[in-house]
Amino acid sequence: MRLTLATIAVLAFGTILSATPGPGALALLCAESGSTCNGALAQFQATGKFSSVDVFNTYTATPALSDISGYGAVMAWTDSAPADPVGLGNLLASYYALGGKRLTIATYSFSTSWAITGTVMGGSYAALTNMGVTGDVSGNLVATIPDPIFTGITLSSVQFFHNNNYAHPALAPGATLLATDGAGVNEIARSANGVINVDLYPGYDAPANAAFYSLLAATLLGGTAALPVPVLSPVAGLILMAGIVAVALYSLRRRAV
């Protein structure tokens, strides 16, 4: 088959597009207004830990597994009731079950009025459990054990938004408690199969600061410096190079005419 310039260009640019999302990419699944979702997107981008960051608003609809399966990490939270709390929880469990994925579930997912339900909130996926109890938290974070997610993080410098709608969750069976608010409220825990739950609100609202988003990013990184950046396969690289060469030759030919 003879490859035309247009065909080569399509293949080349298709290769570029297929590299995003990838293992270094983060999907934010947030059930709330666009402003706080997009504000969080900017803050996660600013950490420099992810190759790309995209938002899926689960207040209006639940994405399909195929929509998020290409991302290396997912951060899910609510500030409004999700369109489908059960479907969202099942989706997140299915995503994590793909293997090699990083998943953090955050406030207000553990508060009854805005809760995520379904598979991811039970069994070995659960780290914090909704007990139907809400109230403010101290605003402090105190590590209960050393853990890689705290590497390079000064917890005393972390500032985040909190109010009376925060859950006071229980620790799920088999989970490991990583941090409290220093006043008896469980704040960060890891489930039996590695999902992180944080009783913290990732939406961008004062006084949330850069240290806070670095901590949230760390819950997805597991102590590594950053998620891996996708690398083009040799075949894809050759196709891309062929496209670049073809465009360059075509440009020279046009100039010679």
C-alpha positions in Angstrom: 0.0 0.0 0.0 1.3 3.4 -0.9 1.3 5.9 2.0 0.3 9.4 0.9 1.5 12.4 2.8 -1.9 12.8 4.4 -1.9 9.1 5.6 1.6 9.5 7.1 0.6 12.7 8.8 -2.6 11.1 10.3 -0.6 8.1 11.6 2.1 10.4 13.1 -0.3 12.7 14.8 -2.5 9.7 15.9 0.6 8.3 17.6 1.1 11.5 19.5 -2.5 11.5 20.6 -2.4 7.9 21.7 0.4 8.7 24.2 -2.1 10.8 26.2 -3.5 9.8 28.6 -1.0 7.2 29.8 0.6 5.8 32.9 1.8 9.3 34.0 -1.7 10.9 33.6 -4.2 11.7 36.3 -8.0 11.7 36.1 -9.9 13.8 38.5 -13.4 12.4 39.1 -15.3 15.2 41.0 -19.0 15.6 41.7 -19.3 19.3 42.1 -19.1 22.7 40.3 -16.7 23.2 37.4 -14.8 26.1 39.1 -13.6 24.0 42.1 -12.9 21.0 39.8 -10.9 23.1 37.4 -9.1 24.9 40.3 -8.0 21.5 41.6 -6.9 20.6 38.1 -4.6 23.6 38.0 -3.2 22.8 41.4 -2.4 19.1 40.5 -0.8 20.3 37.3 1.4 22.7 39.3 2.8 19.8 41.4 4.7 18.7 38.3 4.1 15.0 39.2 1.8 14.1 36.3 2.2 14.1 32.5 -1.4 15.4 32.1 -4.5 16.1 34.3 -8.1 15.8 33.1 -11.5 16.4 34.8 -14.6 14.2 34.7 -17.5 15.7 36.5 -19.5 12.8 38.0 -22.3 15.1 39.2 -23.8 15.0 35.7 -22.7 11.6 34.5 -20.5 8.6 35.3 -17.8 8.0 32.8 -17.3 4.5 31.3 -14.3 2.4 32.3 -12.9 2.9 28.8 -12.9 6.7 29.5 -10.5 6.4 32.4 -8.7 3.1 31.9 -5.8 4.8 30.2 -4.9 7.0 33.2 -2.3 5.8 35.6 -4.0 7.4 38.6 -7.5 8.6 39.6 -8.5 11.0 42.4 -12.2 10.8 43.2 -14.2 13.1 45.5 -17.7 14.7 45.9 -19.2 18.0 46.9 -22.6 17.2 45.4 -24.3 13.9 45.2 -22.9 11.9 42.3 -25.3 11.2 39.4 -24.9 7.5 40.2 -23.3 6.8 43.6 -23.4 3.0 43.1 -22.2 3.1 39.5 -19.4 5.4 40.4 -18.2 3.1 43.2 -18.4 0.1 40.9 -16.5 2.0 38.2 -13.7 2.9 40.6 -13.3 -0.7 41.8 -13.2 -1.9 38.2 -10.6 0.7 37.4 -8.3 -0.4 40.3 -8.8 -4.1 39.5 -7.2 -3.5 36.1 -3.9 -3.6 37.9 -1.0 -1.2 38.1 -3.4 1.7 38.9 -3.3 4.3 41.7 -6.6 5.4 43.3 -7.4 7.9 46.1 -10.9 8.5 47.3 -11.5 11.7 49.2 -14.1 13.8 51.0 -17.1 14.2 50.9 -17.3 10.6 49.6 -17.7 9.4 53.2 -20.5 11.8 54.2 -24.0 10.3 53.7 -25.6 13.1 51.7 -22.8 13.1 49.1 -21.4 9.5 49.5 -19.9 7.3 46.9 -21.3 3.8 47.4 -20.8 0.5 45.4 -18.0 -1.9 45.4 -15.1 0.4 46.1 -16.5 1.5 49.4 -16.5 -2.0 50.9 -14.4 -5.2 51.3 -10.7 -4.9 50.7 -11.1 -1.7 48.7 -12.3 0.3 51.7 -9.9 2.1 54.1 -12.4 4.5 55.7 -16.0 3.7 56.4 -19.0 6.1 56.5 -20.5 5.8 60.0 -23.2 8.5 59.3 -21.3 10.9 61.6 -20.2 14.4 60.4 -18.6 17.4 62.1 -15.6 19.7 61.7 -12.1 18.5 62.0 -9.1 20.3 63.7 -7.4 21.3 60.4 -4.2 19.5 61.5 -2.7 16.2 60.2 -0.7 13.9 62.5 0.9 10.8 61.1 0.2 7.7 63.0 3.1 5.7 61.4 5.9 6.4 59.0 4.8 5.9 55.4 6.3 6.7 52.0 3.4 9.1 51.1 4.8 11.5 53.7 8.3 11.6 52.2 9.2 15.2 51.6 5.9 16.4 53.1 5.9 18.6 56.2 2.4 17.9 57.6 2.4 20.9 59.8 2.6 23.1 56.7 -0.4 21.5 55.0 -3.5 23.7 54.9 -6.9 22.6 53.6 -10.6 23.6 53.5 -12.8 21.9 56.1 -16.2 22.4 57.6 -19.0 20.7 59.6 -19.9 18.3 56.7 -16.6 16.4 57.0 -17.2 12.7 57.9 -15.9 11.2 61.1 -15.2 7.8 59.5 -14.2 4.5 61.1 -11.2 2.5 60.0 -12.3 -0.3 57.7 -11.3 -3.9 58.6 -7.8 -4.8 57.4 -7.0 -1.1 56.6 -3.9 0.8 57.9 -4.4 4.1 59.6 -1.8 6.6 58.3 -2.9 10.0 59.8 -5.5 11.6 62.1 -6.5 15.2 62.8 -4.8 14.9 66.2 -8.2 15.0 67.9 -9.5 11.6 67.2 -10.8 11.8 63.6 -9.3 9.4 61.1 -8.0 11.3 58.1 -5.8 9.2 55.9 -5.8 5.4 55.5 -4.7 2.6 53.1 -7.1 -0.3 52.4 -6.1 -3.9 52.5 -5.5 -3.9 48.7 -3.8 -0.5 48.5 -6.5 2.1 47.8 -5.9 5.3 49.7 -8.9 7.1 51.4 -8.5 10.6 52.6 -11.0 12.6 54.8 -9.8 15.7 53.0 -11.4 17.9 50.3 -9.4 18.2 47.1 -11.6 20.9 45.5 -9.7 24.2 45.3 -11.0 26.3 48.1 -9.2 28.5 50.6 -7.0 27.9 52.6 -5.8 24.9 50.5 -2.1 25.4 49.6 0.6 23.9 47.5 1.7 21.6 50.4 -1.8 20.2 50.5 -1.8 19.3 46.8 1.7 17.8 47.1 0.3 15.5 49.8 -2.6 14.5 47.7 -0.3 13.8 44.8 1.9 11.7 47.1 -1.1 9.5 48.0 -1.1 8.6 44.3 2.6 8.3 43.9 3.2 5.8 46.7 6.5 7.5 47.6 7.9 7.7 44.0 9.0 11.0 42.6 6.3 10.9 39.8 4.2 8.6 37.8 5.9 7.1 34.8 5.7 9.1 31.5 4.5 7.1 28.5 7.2 6.1 26.0 6.6 5.6 22.3 7.1 2.1 21.1 9.8 1.6 18.4 7.2 1.1 15.7 5.3 4.2 16.8 8.5 6.2 16.9 9.3 5.1 13.3 5.9 6.2 12.1 6.2 9.5 13.8 9.7 10.0 12.3 8.4 9.1 8.9 5.6 11.7 9.2 8.1 14.4 10.2 10.5 13.5 7.3 7.6 13.4 4.8 6.3 16.8 5.9 9.9 18.2 5.7 10.4 16.8 2.2 7.0 18.1 1.1 7.9 21.5 2.4 11.2 21.6 0.5 9.5 20.4 -2.6 7.0 23.2 -2.4 9.8 25.8 -1.9 11.6 24.5 -5.0 8.6 24.9 -7.3 
